């Protein structure tokens, strides 16, 4: 997957149409590979609220996968 850096001069404001879209796309790019690795888990995302629903034993591996993906 190719990525392009989008530089922001300021934060998005409430009501801006692209604010939620950019937030969702960012989370999609980060969590899609993790979700394909952890098939017993669900990652529901609604605008700026995200949850991870999974068996208890999967929490720590998901945490480390998230940390690793954010370090790249």
PDB file of N, H, CA, C and O in Angstrom:
ATOM      1  N   UNK A   1       0.835  -1.168   0.000  1.00  0.00           N
ATOM      2  CA  UNK A   1       0.000   0.000   0.000  1.00  0.00           C
ATOM      3  C   UNK A   1       0.890   1.244   0.000  1.00  0.00           C
ATOM      4  O   UNK A   1       1.823   1.326   0.799  1.00  0.00           O
ATOM      5  N   UNK A   2       0.626   2.194  -0.861  1.00  0.00           N
ATOM      6  H   UNK A   2      -0.132   2.127  -1.510  1.00  0.00           H
ATOM      7  CA  UNK A   2       1.377   3.444  -0.898  1.00  0.00           C
ATOM      8  C   UNK A   2       0.671   4.485  -0.048  1.00  0.00           C
ATOM      9  O   UNK A   2      -0.558   4.554  -0.018  1.00  0.00           O
ATOM     10  N   UNK A   3       1.469   5.298   0.647  1.00  0.00           N
ATOM     11  H   UNK A   3       2.467   5.242   0.623  1.00  0.00           H
ATOM     12  CA  UNK A   3       0.908   6.334   1.502  1.00  0.00           C
ATOM     13  C   UNK A   3       1.454   7.685   1.085  1.00  0.00           C
ATOM     14  O   UNK A   3       2.598   7.796   0.643  1.00  0.00           O
ATOM     15  N   UNK A   4       0.644   8.692   1.225  1.00  0.00           N
ATOM     16  H   UNK A   4      -0.285   8.603   1.584  1.00  0.00           H
ATOM     17  CA  UNK A   4       1.060  10.057   0.975  1.00  0.00           C
ATOM     18  C   UNK A   4       0.822  10.853   2.242  1.00  0.00           C
ATOM     19  O   UNK A   4      -0.259  10.784   2.828  1.00  0.00           O
ATOM     20  N   UNK A   5       1.813  11.600   2.665  1.00  0.00           N
ATOM     21  H   UNK A   5       2.691  11.655   2.188  1.00  0.00           H
ATOM     22  CA  UNK A   5       1.697  12.411   3.862  1.00  0.00           C
ATOM     23  C   UNK A   5       0.848  13.630   3.557  1.00  0.00           C
ATOM     24  O   UNK A   5       1.101  14.348   2.589  1.00  0.00           O
ATOM     25  N   UNK A   6      -0.160  13.861   4.387  1.00  0.00           N
ATOM     26  H   UNK A   6      -0.365  13.278   5.173  1.00  0.00           H
ATOM     27  CA  UNK A   6      -1.002  15.046   4.255  1.00  0.00           C
ATOM     28  C   UNK A   6      -0.636  15.972   5.404  1.00  0.00           C
ATOM     29  O   UNK A   6      -0.884  15.656   6.567  1.00  0.00           O
ATOM     30  N   UNK A   7      -0.050  17.103   5.079  1.00  0.00           N
ATOM     31  H   UNK A   7       0.152  17.359   4.134  1.00  0.00           H
ATOM     32  CA  UNK A   7       0.371  18.051   6.095  1.00  0.00           C
ATOM     33  C   UNK A   7      -0.801  18.950   6.477  1.00  0.00           C
ATOM     34  O   UNK A   7      -1.508  19.471   5.615  1.00  0.00           O
ATOM     35  N   UNK A   8      -0.992  19.120   7.772  1.00  0.00           N
ATOM     36  H   UNK A   8      -0.418  18.696   8.472  1.00  0.00           H
ATOM     37  CA  UNK A   8      -2.088  19.950   8.256  1.00  0.00           C
ATOM     38  C   UNK A   8      -1.521  21.173   8.961  1.00  0.00           C
ATOM     39  O   UNK A   8      -0.613  21.060   9.784  1.00  0.00           O
ATOM     40  N   UNK A   9      -2.053  22.321   8.640  1.00  0.00           N
ATOM     41  H   UNK A   9      -2.791  22.413   7.972  1.00  0.00           H
ATOM     42  CA  UNK A   9      -1.622  23.560   9.290  1.00  0.00           C
ATOM     43  C   UNK A   9      -2.407  23.819  10.570  1.00  0.00           C
ATOM     44  O   UNK A   9      -1.957  24.568  11.436  1.00  0.00           O
ATOM     45  N   UNK A  10      -3.569  23.206  10.689  1.00  0.00           N
ATOM     46  H   UNK A  10      -3.935  22.597   9.985  1.00  0.00           H
ATOM     47  CA  UNK A  10      -4.387  23.356  11.905  1.00  0.00           C
ATOM     48  C   UNK A  10      -5.290  22.136  12.028  1.00  0.00           C
ATOM     49  O   UNK A  10      -5.438  21.362  11.082  1.00  0.00           O
ATOM     50  N   UNK A  11      -5.879  21.976  13.177  1.00  0.00           N
ATOM     51  H   UNK A  11      -5.759  22.605  13.946  1.00  0.00           H
ATOM     52  CA  UNK A  11      -6.796  20.857  13.399  1.00  0.00           C
ATOM     53  C   UNK A  11      -8.091  21.078  12.634  1.00  0.00           C
ATOM     54  O   UNK A  11      -8.442  22.205  12.284  1.00  0.00           O
ATOM     55  N   UNK A  12      -8.796  19.978  12.382  1.00  0.00           N
ATOM     56  H   UNK A  12      -8.511  19.063  12.666  1.00  0.00           H
ATOM     57  CA  UNK A  12     -10.120  20.125  11.795  1.00  0.00           C
ATOM     58  C   UNK A  12     -11.077  20.600  12.880  1.00  0.00           C
ATOM     59  O   UNK A  12     -10.871  20.339  14.065  1.00  0.00           O
ATOM     60  N   UNK A  13     -12.087  21.275  12.476  1.00  0.00           N
ATOM     61  H   UNK A  13     -12.254  21.488  11.513  1.00  0.00           H
ATOM     62  CA  UNK A  13     -13.075  21.810  13.419  1.00  0.00           C
ATOM     63  C   UNK A  13     -14.354  20.991  13.332  1.00  0.00           C
ATOM     64  O   UNK A  13     -14.617  20.343  12.319  1.00  0.00           O
ATOM     65  N   UNK A  14     -15.130  21.022  14.375  1.00  0.00           N
ATOM     66  H   UNK A  14     -14.917  21.549  15.197  1.00  0.00           H
ATOM     67  CA  UNK A  14     -16.401  20.306  14.372  1.00  0.00           C
ATOM     68  C   UNK A  14     -17.274  20.840  13.246  1.00  0.00           C
ATOM     69  O   UNK A  14     -17.421  22.049  13.067  1.00  0.00           O
ATOM     70  N   UNK A  15     -17.847  19.913  12.497  1.00  0.00           N
ATOM     71  H   UNK A  15     -17.728  18.931  12.643  1.00  0.00           H
ATOM     72  CA  UNK A  15     -18.714  20.298  11.390  1.00  0.00           C
ATOM     73  C   UNK A  15     -18.022  20.299  10.034  1.00  0.00           C
ATOM     74  O   UNK A  15     -18.691  20.377   9.003  1.00  0.00           O
ATOM     75  N   UNK A  16     -16.699  20.214  10.017  1.00  0.00           N
ATOM     76  H   UNK A  16     -16.156  20.151  10.854  1.00  0.00           H
ATOM     77  CA  UNK A  16     -16.001  20.155   8.741  1.00  0.00           C
ATOM     78  C   UNK A  16     -16.212  18.783   8.115  1.00  0.00           C
ATOM     79  O   UNK A  16     -15.954  17.767   8.760  1.00  0.00           O
ATOM     80  N   UNK A  17     -16.675  18.738   6.875  1.00  0.00           N
ATOM     81  H   UNK A  17     -16.884  19.563   6.351  1.00  0.00           H
ATOM     82  CA  UNK A  17     -17.012  17.459   6.249  1.00  0.00           C
ATOM     83  C   UNK A  17     -15.834  16.490   6.134  1.00  0.00           C
ATOM     84  O   UNK A  17     -16.028  15.282   6.266  1.00  0.00           O
ATOM     85  N   UNK A  18     -14.633  16.984   5.893  1.00  0.00           N
ATOM     86  H   UNK A  18     -14.476  17.966   5.785  1.00  0.00           H
ATOM     87  CA  UNK A  18     -13.497  16.089   5.708  1.00  0.00           C
ATOM     88  C   UNK A  18     -12.853  15.651   7.020  1.00  0.00           C
ATOM     89  O   UNK A  18     -12.047  14.720   7.012  1.00  0.00           O
ATOM     90  N   UNK A  19     -13.173  16.278   8.131  1.00  0.00           N
ATOM     91  H   UNK A  19     -13.828  17.034   8.137  1.00  0.00           H
ATOM     92  CA  UNK A  19     -12.580  15.920   9.411  1.00  0.00           C
ATOM     93  C   UNK A  19     -12.821  14.471   9.771  1.00  0.00           C
ATOM     94  O   UNK A  19     -11.873  13.745  10.071  1.00  0.00           O
ATOM     95  N   UNK A  20     -14.055  14.038   9.748  1.00  0.00           N
ATOM     96  H   UNK A  20     -14.825  14.628   9.504  1.00  0.00           H
ATOM     97  CA  UNK A  20     -14.396  12.660  10.076  1.00  0.00           C
ATOM     98  C   UNK A  20     -13.859  11.667   9.059  1.00  0.00           C
ATOM     99  O   UNK A  20     -13.471  10.553   9.409  1.00  0.00           O
ATOM    100  N   UNK A  21     -13.840  12.082   7.795  1.00  0.00           N
ATOM    101  H   UNK A  21     -14.156  12.987   7.511  1.00  0.00           H
ATOM    102  CA  UNK A  21     -13.337  11.207   6.735  1.00  0.00           C
ATOM    103  C   UNK A  21     -11.844  10.954   6.929  1.00  0.00           C
ATOM    104  O   UNK A  21     -11.395   9.811   6.841  1.00  0.00           O
ATOM    105  N   UNK A  22     -11.073  12.007   7.192  1.00  0.00           N
ATOM    106  H   UNK A  22     -11.437  12.935   7.263  1.00  0.00           H
ATOM    107  CA  UNK A  22      -9.632  11.845   7.384  1.00  0.00           C
ATOM    108  C   UNK A  22      -9.336  11.009   8.627  1.00  0.00           C
ATOM    109  O   UNK A  22      -8.423  10.183   8.619  1.00  0.00           O
ATOM    110  N   UNK A  23     -10.103  11.222   9.692  1.00  0.00           N
ATOM    111  H   UNK A  23     -10.845  11.893   9.698  1.00  0.00           H
ATOM    112  CA  UNK A  23      -9.925  10.436  10.912  1.00  0.00           C
ATOM    113  C   UNK A  23     -10.189   8.962  10.630  1.00  0.00           C
ATOM    114  O   UNK A  23      -9.414   8.097  11.037  1.00  0.00           O
ATOM    115  N   UNK A  24     -11.286   8.680   9.932  1.00  0.00           N
ATOM    116  H   UNK A  24     -11.916   9.382   9.601  1.00  0.00           H
ATOM    117  CA  UNK A  24     -11.652   7.300   9.630  1.00  0.00           C
ATOM    118  C   UNK A  24     -10.628   6.645   8.707  1.00  0.00           C
ATOM    119  O   UNK A  24     -10.255   5.493   8.929  1.00  0.00           O
ATOM    120  N   UNK A  25     -10.171   7.346   7.690  1.00  0.00           N
ATOM    121  H   UNK A  25     -10.474   8.282   7.510  1.00  0.00           H
ATOM    122  CA  UNK A  25      -9.162   6.788   6.777  1.00  0.00           C
ATOM    123  C   UNK A  25      -7.859   6.469   7.505  1.00  0.00           C
ATOM    124  O   UNK A  25      -7.227   5.446   7.239  1.00  0.00           O
ATOM    125  N   UNK A  26      -7.466   7.333   8.410  1.00  0.00           N
ATOM    126  H   UNK A  26      -7.980   8.164   8.626  1.00  0.00           H
ATOM    127  CA  UNK A  26      -6.243   7.097   9.176  1.00  0.00           C
ATOM    128  C   UNK A  26      -6.368   5.833  10.004  1.00  0.00           C
ATOM    129  O   UNK A  26      -5.464   4.997  10.013  1.00  0.00           O
ATOM    130  N   UNK A  27      -7.488   5.691  10.702  1.00  0.00           N
ATOM    131  H   UNK A  27      -8.222   6.370  10.695  1.00  0.00           H
ATOM    132  CA  UNK A  27      -7.695   4.495  11.516  1.00  0.00           C
ATOM    133  C   UNK A  27      -7.816   3.244  10.654  1.00  0.00           C
ATOM    134  O   UNK A  27      -7.340   2.175  11.036  1.00  0.00           O
ATOM    135  N   UNK A  28      -8.447   3.376   9.499  1.00  0.00           N
ATOM    136  H   UNK A  28      -8.834   4.245   9.188  1.00  0.00           H
ATOM    137  CA  UNK A  28      -8.581   2.235   8.594  1.00  0.00           C
ATOM    138  C   UNK A  28      -7.203   1.729   8.169  1.00  0.00           C
ATOM    139  O   UNK A  28      -6.956   0.523   8.160  1.00  0.00           O
ATOM    140  N   UNK A  29      -6.311   2.649   7.817  1.00  0.00           N
ATOM    141  H   UNK A  29      -6.512   3.629   7.824  1.00  0.00           H
ATOM    142  CA  UNK A  29      -4.965   2.264   7.374  1.00  0.00           C
ATOM    143  C   UNK A  29      -4.176   1.596   8.492  1.00  0.00           C
ATOM    144  O   UNK A  29      -3.387   0.686   8.232  1.00  0.00           O
ATOM    145  N   UNK A  30      -4.376   2.030   9.719  1.00  0.00           N
ATOM    146  H   UNK A  30      -5.016   2.769   9.930  1.00  0.00           H
ATOM    147  CA  UNK A  30      -3.646   1.465  10.851  1.00  0.00           C
ATOM    148  C   UNK A  30      -4.229   0.116  11.267  1.00  0.00           C
ATOM    149  O   UNK A  30      -3.482  -0.832  11.512  1.00  0.00           O
ATOM    150  N   UNK A  31      -5.553   0.021  11.349  1.00  0.00           N
ATOM    151  H   UNK A  31      -6.160   0.791  11.150  1.00  0.00           H
ATOM    152  CA  UNK A  31      -6.174  -1.160  11.941  1.00  0.00           C
ATOM    153  C   UNK A  31      -6.557  -2.258  10.953  1.00  0.00           C
ATOM    154  O   UNK A  31      -6.858  -3.374  11.375  1.00  0.00           O
ATOM    155  N   UNK A  32      -6.556  -1.978   9.670  1.00  0.00           N
ATOM    156  H   UNK A  32      -6.312  -1.071   9.327  1.00  0.00           H
ATOM    157  CA  UNK A  32      -6.904  -3.026   8.715  1.00  0.00           C
ATOM    158  C   UNK A  32      -5.938  -4.205   8.781  1.00  0.00           C
ATOM    159  O   UNK A  32      -6.389  -5.348   8.858  1.00  0.00           O
ATOM    160  N   UNK A  33      -4.605  -3.967   8.755  1.00  0.00           N
ATOM    161  H   UNK A  33      -4.239  -3.039   8.692  1.00  0.00           H
ATOM    162  CA  UNK A  33      -3.699  -5.113   8.865  1.00  0.00           C
ATOM    163  C   UNK A  33      -3.838  -5.850  10.200  1.00  0.00           C
ATOM    164  O   UNK A  33      -3.696  -7.072  10.251  1.00  0.00           O
ATOM    165  N   UNK A  34      -4.108  -5.125  11.259  1.00  0.00           N
ATOM    166  H   UNK A  34      -4.223  -4.133  11.217  1.00  0.00           H
ATOM    167  CA  UNK A  34      -4.284  -5.753  12.577  1.00  0.00           C
ATOM    168  C   UNK A  34      -5.553  -6.587  12.597  1.00  0.00           C
ATOM    169  O   UNK A  34      -5.566  -7.688  13.147  1.00  0.00           O
ATOM    170  N   UNK A  35      -6.616  -6.071  12.002  1.00  0.00           N
ATOM    171  H   UNK A  35      -6.605  -5.177  11.555  1.00  0.00           H
ATOM    172  CA  UNK A  35      -7.888  -6.810  11.971  1.00  0.00           C
ATOM    173  C   UNK A  35      -7.768  -8.084  11.138  1.00  0.00           C
ATOM    174  O   UNK A  35      -8.416  -9.082  11.453  1.00  0.00           O
ATOM    175  N   UNK A  36      -6.960  -8.069  10.093  1.00  0.00           N
ATOM    176  H   UNK A  36      -6.434  -7.258   9.837  1.00  0.00           H
ATOM    177  CA  UNK A  36      -6.802  -9.280   9.285  1.00  0.00           C
ATOM    178  C   UNK A  36      -5.946 -10.325   9.996  1.00  0.00           C
ATOM    179  O   UNK A  36      -6.013 -11.510   9.670  1.00  0.00           O
ATOM    180  N   UNK A  37      -5.146  -9.893  10.960  1.00  0.00           N
ATOM    181  H   UNK A  37      -5.091  -8.930  11.225  1.00  0.00           H
ATOM    182  CA  UNK A  37      -4.336 -10.817  11.756  1.00  0.00           C
ATOM    183  C   UNK A  37      -5.140 -11.417  12.909  1.00  0.00           C
ATOM    184  O   UNK A  37      -4.963 -12.589  13.241  1.00  0.00           O
ATOM    185  N   UNK A  38      -6.005 -10.641  13.507  1.00  0.00           N
ATOM    186  H   UNK A  38      -6.150  -9.689  13.237  1.00  0.00           H
ATOM    187  CA  UNK A  38      -6.795 -11.066  14.667  1.00  0.00           C
ATOM    188  C   UNK A  38      -8.253 -11.265  14.229  1.00  0.00           C
ATOM    189  O   UNK A  38      -9.087 -10.375  14.396  1.00  0.00           O
ATOM    190  N   UNK A  39      -8.539 -12.417  13.681  1.00  0.00           N
ATOM    191  H   UNK A  39      -7.861 -13.140  13.546  1.00  0.00           H
ATOM    192  CA  UNK A  39      -9.855 -12.675  13.094  1.00  0.00           C
ATOM    193  C   UNK A  39     -10.965 -12.830  14.126  1.00  0.00           C
ATOM    194  O   UNK A  39     -12.140 -12.759  13.767  1.00  0.00           O
ATOM    195  N   UNK A  40     -10.628 -13.039  15.395  1.00  0.00           N
ATOM    196  H   UNK A  40      -9.673 -13.096  15.686  1.00  0.00           H
ATOM    197  CA  UNK A  40     -11.658 -13.174  16.431  1.00  0.00           C
ATOM    198  C   UNK A  40     -12.074 -11.818  17.002  1.00  0.00           C
ATOM    199  O   UNK A  40     -12.911 -11.753  17.902  1.00  0.00           O
ATOM    200  N   UNK A  41     -11.494 -10.740  16.482  1.00  0.00           N
ATOM    201  H   UNK A  41     -10.814 -10.792  15.751  1.00  0.00           H
ATOM    202  CA  UNK A  41     -11.744  -9.407  17.022  1.00  0.00           C
ATOM    203  C   UNK A  41     -12.527  -8.544  16.037  1.00  0.00           C
ATOM    204  O   UNK A  41     -12.498  -8.760  14.825  1.00  0.00           O
ATOM    205  N   UNK A  42     -13.221  -7.570  16.594  1.00  0.00           N
ATOM    206  H   UNK A  42     -13.245  -7.394  17.578  1.00  0.00           H
ATOM    207  CA  UNK A  42     -13.988  -6.605  15.798  1.00  0.00           C
ATOM    208  C   UNK A  42     -13.523  -5.212  16.209  1.00  0.00           C
ATOM    209  O   UNK A  42     -13.306  -4.949  17.391  1.00  0.00           O
ATOM    210  N   UNK A  43     -13.371  -4.326  15.234  1.00  0.00           N
ATOM    211  H   UNK A  43     -13.547  -4.541  14.273  1.00  0.00           H
ATOM    212  CA  UNK A  43     -12.887  -2.971  15.475  1.00  0.00           C
ATOM    213  C   UNK A  43     -13.929  -1.947  14.987  1.00  0.00           C
ATOM    214  O   UNK A  43     -13.693  -1.274  13.984  1.00  0.00           O
ATOM    215  N   UNK A  44     -15.063  -1.818  15.668  1.00  0.00           N
ATOM    216  H   UNK A  44     -15.255  -2.365  16.483  1.00  0.00           H
ATOM    217  CA  UNK A  44     -16.062  -0.855  15.194  1.00  0.00           C
ATOM    218  C   UNK A  44     -15.571   0.588  15.387  1.00  0.00           C
ATOM    219  O   UNK A  44     -15.012   0.937  16.427  1.00  0.00           O
ATOM    220  N   UNK A  45     -15.794   1.400  14.373  1.00  0.00           N
ATOM    221  H   UNK A  45     -16.249   1.117  13.529  1.00  0.00           H
ATOM    222  CA  UNK A  45     -15.363   2.796  14.395  1.00  0.00           C
ATOM    223  C   UNK A  45     -16.519   3.661  13.907  1.00  0.00           C
ATOM    224  O   UNK A  45     -17.057   3.445  12.821  1.00  0.00           O
ATOM    225  N   UNK A  46     -16.889   4.632  14.717  1.00  0.00           N
ATOM    226  H   UNK A  46     -16.452   4.808  15.599  1.00  0.00           H
ATOM    227  CA  UNK A  46     -17.943   5.574  14.337  1.00  0.00           C
ATOM    228  C   UNK A  46     -17.409   6.975  14.582  1.00  0.00           C
ATOM    229  O   UNK A  46     -17.282   7.405  15.728  1.00  0.00           O
ATOM    230  N   UNK A  47     -17.105   7.667  13.536  1.00  0.00           N
ATOM    231  H   UNK A  47     -17.208   7.318  12.605  1.00  0.00           H
ATOM    232  CA  UNK A  47     -16.523   9.002  13.535  1.00  0.00           C
ATOM    233  C   UNK A  47     -15.265   9.016  14.403  1.00  0.00           C
ATOM    234  O   UNK A  47     -14.218   8.568  13.937  1.00  0.00           O
ATOM    235  N   UNK A  48     -15.317   9.505  15.629  1.00  0.00           N
ATOM    236  H   UNK A  48     -16.168   9.869  16.007  1.00  0.00           H
ATOM    237  CA  UNK A  48     -14.096   9.596  16.442  1.00  0.00           C
ATOM    238  C   UNK A  48     -14.092   8.604  17.605  1.00  0.00           C
ATOM    239  O   UNK A  48     -13.246   8.706  18.493  1.00  0.00           O
ATOM    240  N   UNK A  49     -15.008   7.663  17.614  1.00  0.00           N
ATOM    241  H   UNK A  49     -15.695   7.581  16.892  1.00  0.00           H
ATOM    242  CA  UNK A  49     -15.066   6.661  18.679  1.00  0.00           C
ATOM    243  C   UNK A  49     -14.729   5.294  18.110  1.00  0.00           C
ATOM    244  O   UNK A  49     -15.360   4.835  17.157  1.00  0.00           O
ATOM    245  N   UNK A  50     -13.730   4.646  18.701  1.00  0.00           N
ATOM    246  H   UNK A  50     -13.218   5.020  19.475  1.00  0.00           H
ATOM    247  CA  UNK A  50     -13.345   3.325  18.253  1.00  0.00           C
ATOM    248  C   UNK A  50     -13.283   2.384  19.437  1.00  0.00           C
ATOM    249  O   UNK A  50     -12.890   2.771  20.537  1.00  0.00           O
ATOM    250  N   UNK A  51     -13.676   1.146  19.200  1.00  0.00           N
ATOM    251  H   UNK A  51     -13.995   0.831  18.306  1.00  0.00           H
ATOM    252  CA  UNK A  51     -13.633   0.117  20.237  1.00  0.00           C
ATOM    253  C   UNK A  51     -12.949  -1.112  19.662  1.00  0.00           C
ATOM    254  O   UNK A  51     -12.949  -1.333  18.451  1.00  0.00           O
ATOM    255  N   UNK A  52     -12.372  -1.898  20.540  1.00  0.00           N
ATOM    256  H   UNK A  52     -12.372  -1.719  21.524  1.00  0.00           H
ATOM    257  CA  UNK A  52     -11.821  -3.190  20.155  1.00  0.00           C
ATOM    258  C   UNK A  52     -12.576  -4.238  20.957  1.00  0.00           C
ATOM    259  O   UNK A  52     -12.515  -4.257  22.187  1.00  0.00           O
ATOM    260  N   UNK A  53     -13.282  -5.102  20.255  1.00  0.00           N
ATOM    261  H   UNK A  53     -13.331  -5.087  19.256  1.00  0.00           H
ATOM    262  CA  UNK A  53     -14.059  -6.156  20.901  1.00  0.00           C
ATOM    263  C   UNK A  53     -13.371  -7.471  20.569  1.00  0.00           C
ATOM    264  O   UNK A  53     -13.285  -7.871  19.408  1.00  0.00           O
ATOM    265  N   UNK A  54     -12.879  -8.140  21.622  1.00  0.00           N
ATOM    266  H   UNK A  54     -12.949  -7.814  22.565  1.00  0.00           H
ATOM    267  CA  UNK A  54     -12.114  -9.353  21.387  1.00  0.00           C
ATOM    268  C   UNK A  54     -12.060 -10.208  22.648  1.00  0.00           C
ATOM    269  O   UNK A  54     -12.393  -9.741  23.737  1.00  0.00           O
ATOM    270  N   UNK A  55     -11.637 -11.466  22.495  1.00  0.00           N
ATOM    271  H   UNK A  55     -11.367 -11.845  21.611  1.00  0.00           H
ATOM    272  CA  UNK A  55     -11.400 -12.296  23.673  1.00  0.00           C
ATOM    273  C   UNK A  55     -10.276 -11.687  24.520  1.00  0.00           C
ATOM    274  O   UNK A  55      -9.354 -11.068  23.988  1.00  0.00           O
ATOM    275  N   UNK A  56     -10.360 -11.867  25.818  1.00  0.00           N
ATOM    276  H   UNK A  56     -11.108 -12.371  26.250  1.00  0.00           H
ATOM    277  CA  UNK A  56      -9.402 -11.274  26.748  1.00  0.00           C
ATOM    278  C   UNK A  56      -7.952 -11.613  26.399  1.00  0.00           C
ATOM    279  O   UNK A  56      -7.074 -10.759  26.521  1.00  0.00           O
ATOM    280  N   UNK A  57      -7.695 -12.825  25.974  1.00  0.00           N
ATOM    281  H   UNK A  57      -8.408 -13.519  25.874  1.00  0.00           H
ATOM    282  CA  UNK A  57      -6.316 -13.230  25.676  1.00  0.00           C
ATOM    283  C   UNK A  57      -5.733 -12.527  24.450  1.00  0.00           C
ATOM    284  O   UNK A  57      -4.519 -12.556  24.247  1.00  0.00           O
ATOM    285  N   UNK A  58      -6.571 -11.901  23.637  1.00  0.00           N
ATOM    286  H   UNK A  58      -7.557 -11.877  23.802  1.00  0.00           H
ATOM    287  CA  UNK A  58      -6.093 -11.198  22.438  1.00  0.00           C
ATOM    288  C   UNK A  58      -5.732  -9.740  22.701  1.00  0.00           C
ATOM    289  O   UNK A  58      -5.164  -9.080  21.831  1.00  0.00           O
ATOM    290  N   UNK A  59      -6.052  -9.231  23.882  1.00  0.00           N
ATOM    291  H   UNK A  59      -6.514  -9.767  24.589  1.00  0.00           H
ATOM    292  CA  UNK A  59      -5.837  -7.804  24.155  1.00  0.00           C
ATOM    293  C   UNK A  59      -4.356  -7.434  24.071  1.00  0.00           C
ATOM    294  O   UNK A  59      -4.002  -6.465  23.400  1.00  0.00           O
ATOM    295  N   UNK A  60      -3.499  -8.183  24.734  1.00  0.00           N
ATOM    296  H   UNK A  60      -3.787  -8.970  25.280  1.00  0.00           H
ATOM    297  CA  UNK A  60      -2.077  -7.846  24.745  1.00  0.00           C
ATOM    298  C   UNK A  60      -1.435  -7.966  23.361  1.00  0.00           C
ATOM    299  O   UNK A  60      -0.696  -7.065  22.966  1.00  0.00           O
ATOM    300  N   UNK A  61      -1.689  -9.045  22.607  1.00  0.00           N
ATOM    301  H   UNK A  61      -2.290  -9.777  22.928  1.00  0.00           H
ATOM    302  CA  UNK A  61      -1.124  -9.094  21.250  1.00  0.00           C
ATOM    303  C   UNK A  61      -1.613  -7.945  20.353  1.00  0.00           C
ATOM    304  O   UNK A  61      -0.847  -7.426  19.541  1.00  0.00           O
ATOM    305  N   UNK A  62      -2.866  -7.554  20.497  1.00  0.00           N
ATOM    306  H   UNK A  62      -3.489  -7.976  21.157  1.00  0.00           H
ATOM    307  CA  UNK A  62      -3.380  -6.431  19.705  1.00  0.00           C
ATOM    308  C   UNK A  62      -2.680  -5.142  20.112  1.00  0.00           C
ATOM    309  O   UNK A  62      -2.320  -4.330  19.259  1.00  0.00           O
ATOM    310  N   UNK A  63      -2.490  -4.955  21.406  1.00  0.00           N
ATOM    311  H   UNK A  63      -2.783  -5.615  22.098  1.00  0.00           H
ATOM    312  CA  UNK A  63      -1.793  -3.768  21.888  1.00  0.00           C
ATOM    313  C   UNK A  63      -0.399  -3.669  21.264  1.00  0.00           C
ATOM    314  O   UNK A  63      -0.010  -2.610  20.772  1.00  0.00           O
ATOM    315  N   UNK A  64       0.346  -4.767  21.284  1.00  0.00           N
ATOM    316  H   UNK A  64       0.030  -5.628  21.684  1.00  0.00           H
ATOM    317  CA  UNK A  64       1.697  -4.748  20.716  1.00  0.00           C
ATOM    318  C   UNK A  64       1.676  -4.556  19.200  1.00  0.00           C
ATOM    319  O   UNK A  64       2.558  -3.893  18.655  1.00  0.00           O
ATOM    320  N   UNK A  65       0.697  -5.118  18.518  1.00  0.00           N
ATOM    321  H   UNK A  65      -0.020  -5.656  18.961  1.00  0.00           H
ATOM    322  CA  UNK A  65       0.575  -4.901  17.073  1.00  0.00           C
ATOM    323  C   UNK A  65       0.261  -3.437  16.766  1.00  0.00           C
ATOM    324  O   UNK A  65       0.802  -2.869  15.818  1.00  0.00           O
ATOM    325  N   UNK A  66      -0.610  -2.830  17.567  1.00  0.00           N
ATOM    326  H   UNK A  66      -1.050  -3.291  18.338  1.00  0.00           H
ATOM    327  CA  UNK A  66      -0.934  -1.404  17.380  1.00  0.00           C
ATOM    328  C   UNK A  66       0.299  -0.544  17.616  1.00  0.00           C
ATOM    329  O   UNK A  66       0.587   0.371  16.844  1.00  0.00           O
ATOM    330  N   UNK A  67       1.018  -0.844  18.680  1.00  0.00           N
ATOM    331  H   UNK A  67       0.784  -1.587  19.307  1.00  0.00           H
ATOM    332  CA  UNK A  67       2.224  -0.095  18.991  1.00  0.00           C
ATOM    333  C   UNK A  67       3.249  -0.219  17.871  1.00  0.00           C
ATOM    334  O   UNK A  67       3.863   0.772  17.474  1.00  0.00           O
ATOM    335  N   UNK A  68       3.432  -1.429  17.363  1.00  0.00           N
ATOM    336  H   UNK A  68       2.933  -2.233  17.684  1.00  0.00           H
ATOM    337  CA  UNK A  68       4.392  -1.667  16.281  1.00  0.00           C
ATOM    338  C   UNK A  68       3.976  -0.913  15.006  1.00  0.00           C
ATOM    339  O   UNK A  68       4.827  -0.342  14.324  1.00  0.00           O
ATOM    340  N   UNK A  69       2.692  -0.908  14.685  1.00  0.00           N
ATOM    341  H   UNK A  69       2.001  -1.372  15.239  1.00  0.00           H
ATOM    342  CA  UNK A  69       2.245  -0.233  13.458  1.00  0.00           C
ATOM    343  C   UNK A  69       2.373   1.278  13.561  1.00  0.00           C
ATOM    344  O   UNK A  69       2.557   1.950  12.547  1.00  0.00           O
ATOM    345  N   UNK A  70       2.280   1.823  14.768  1.00  0.00           N
ATOM    346  H   UNK A  70       2.131   1.277  15.592  1.00  0.00           H
ATOM    347  CA  UNK A  70       2.411   3.271  14.938  1.00  0.00           C
ATOM    348  C   UNK A  70       3.865   3.711  14.962  1.00  0.00           C
ATOM    349  O   UNK A  70       4.154   4.888  14.743  1.00  0.00           O
ATOM    350  N   UNK A  71       4.784   2.795  15.222  1.00  0.00           N
ATOM    351  H   UNK A  71       4.550   1.840  15.399  1.00  0.00           H
ATOM    352  CA  UNK A  71       6.210   3.143  15.246  1.00  0.00           C
ATOM    353  C   UNK A  71       6.779   3.260  13.844  1.00  0.00           C
ATOM    354  O   UNK A  71       7.841   3.860  13.675  1.00  0.00           O
ATOM    355  N   UNK A  72       6.129   2.722  12.846  1.00  0.00           N
ATOM    356  H   UNK A  72       5.266   2.235  12.983  1.00  0.00           H
ATOM    357  CA  UNK A  72       6.674   2.751  11.474  1.00  0.00           C
ATOM    358  C   UNK A  72       6.462   4.081  10.846  1.00  0.00           C
ATOM    359  O   UNK A  72       6.853   4.291   9.698  1.00  0.00           O
TER     360      UNK A  72
END
